[in-house]
Amino acid sequence: MGMVQEFREFAIKGNVIDLAVGVIIGGAFGKIVDSVVGDLIMPVVGLVFGKLDFSNLFVALGHVPEGTAMTLDALKKAGVPVFAYGSFITVAVNFFILAFIIFMMVKQINRLKRNAEAAPAAPVAPPPTPEDIVLLREIRDSLKR
């Protein structure tokens, strides 16, 4: 079997397609979580902690040229090495929120599966016994007599 044929069989397997769809949806979901954290949660957290903006928390590790604003973007553009721990805090909060959301989704899916399994199925009548089996039983019973 050629390598192209082998790759084709691999690529069209259900698991590979499911994985690709999951990665694409995960990327889009990551952007949504970034927006929720950056635009909704972090401003509230910053307000609670005294109008603190985590994205601008940093320590300049090198010489800051004169005339350069002391903002993270300006220092990065000037080529000054910075220890941007505020960005790390934001990413860590993103991760915990994403992990919590996924946990809640999996928990609900598992709950729905358990409910579906626990629901009593309607009693199913056994299928009728085939005619040849009935005849064989009659023959057996008549031989016993």
C-alpha positions in Angstrom: 0.0 0.0 0.0 1.4 3.4 -0.9 2.1 6.1 1.5 -0.6 8.3 0.0 -3.3 5.6 0.3 -2.1 4.9 3.9 -2.3 8.7 4.8 -5.8 8.9 3.2 -7.1 6.1 5.3 -5.6 7.7 8.4 -7.0 11.1 7.6 -10.5 10.0 7.0 -10.9 8.0 10.2 -13.6 9.3 12.5 -11.3 10.0 15.4 -9.0 12.2 13.3 -11.9 14.2 12.0 -13.4 14.6 15.5 -10.0 15.7 16.8 -9.7 18.3 14.0 -13.2 19.7 14.7 -12.3 19.8 18.4 -9.2 21.8 17.8 -11.0 24.3 15.6 -13.8 24.7 18.0 -11.3 24.9 20.9 -9.4 27.7 19.1 -12.6 29.7 18.7 -13.7 29.0 22.2 -10.3 30.2 23.5 -10.9 33.5 21.8 -14.3 33.8 23.5 -12.8 33.1 26.8 -10.0 35.6 26.2 -12.7 38.2 25.5 -14.7 37.3 28.6 -11.7 37.5 30.8 -10.1 40.6 29.2 -13.3 42.6 28.6 -15.6 41.4 31.4 -13.8 39.8 34.3 -10.5 41.5 34.6 -12.0 45.0 34.6 -14.2 44.0 37.6 -11.2 42.4 39.3 -9.2 45.5 38.7 -12.0 47.6 40.1 -12.2 45.5 43.2 -8.4 45.8 43.7 -8.3 49.6 43.2 -8.5 50.1 39.4 -5.6 47.8 38.9 -4.9 46.8 35.3 -3.1 43.5 35.3 -1.9 43.8 31.7 0.3 46.8 32.7 2.0 45.1 35.6 5.6 44.7 34.7 9.2 45.3 35.8 11.7 46.8 33.4 14.8 44.6 33.4 17.0 46.9 31.3 17.8 50.5 30.8 14.8 52.6 29.7 15.7 55.2 27.0 14.7 58.7 27.8 11.4 59.8 26.4 10.0 56.3 26.5 6.6 56.0 28.2 6.5 53.6 31.1 3.9 51.3 29.5 4.4 47.7 28.6 3.7 48.4 24.9 6.1 51.3 24.7 8.9 49.5 26.5 8.5 46.4 24.2 8.6 48.6 21.1 11.8 50.3 22.5 13.3 46.8 22.9 13.6 47.0 26.7 13.4 43.6 28.3 10.4 43.4 30.7 9.2 41.0 33.3 5.5 41.1 32.4 4.0 39.3 35.3 0.6 41.0 34.7 0.3 39.3 31.4 1.0 36.0 33.1 -1.7 36.7 35.7 -4.2 37.4 32.9 -3.2 34.2 31.0 -3.5 32.2 34.3 -6.9 33.6 35.0 -7.9 32.7 31.4 -6.7 29.2 31.9 -8.6 28.7 35.2 -11.8 30.1 33.7 -11.5 27.9 30.6 -10.8 24.9 32.8 -13.8 25.6 35.0 -16.1 26.1 32.0 -14.9 22.8 30.5 -15.3 21.1 33.8 -18.9 22.3 34.1 -19.7 21.2 30.5 -18.3 17.7 31.1 -20.1 17.5 34.4 -23.4 18.4 32.8 -22.8 15.9 29.9 -22.0 13.2 32.4 -25.2 14.0 34.4 -27.3 13.9 31.2 -25.7 10.5 30.3 -26.5 9.1 33.8 -30.1 10.3 33.5 -30.5 8.7 30.1 -29.0 5.4 31.4 -31.1 5.5 34.6 -34.4 6.2 32.8 -36.2 2.8 32.8 -36.7 1.5 29.4 -40.1 0.4 28.3 -40.5 -3.3 28.8 -39.7 -5.1 25.6 -41.7 -8.2 24.7 -39.4 -11.1 23.9 -39.4 -11.9 20.2 -41.6 -14.8 19.2 -40.0 -18.2 19.3 -39.2 -19.3 15.7 -41.5 -22.0 14.4 -38.7 -24.6 13.9 -37.8 -24.3 17.6 -41.5 -24.8 18.6 -41.7 -27.9 16.4 -38.5 -29.3 17.9 -39.8 -28.7 21.4 -43.1 -30.5 20.5 -41.1 -33.5 19.1 -38.9 -33.6 22.3 -41.9 -33.5 24.5 -43.7 -36.3 22.6 -40.6 -38.5 22.7 -40.4 -38.0 26.5 -43.9 -39.5 26.8 
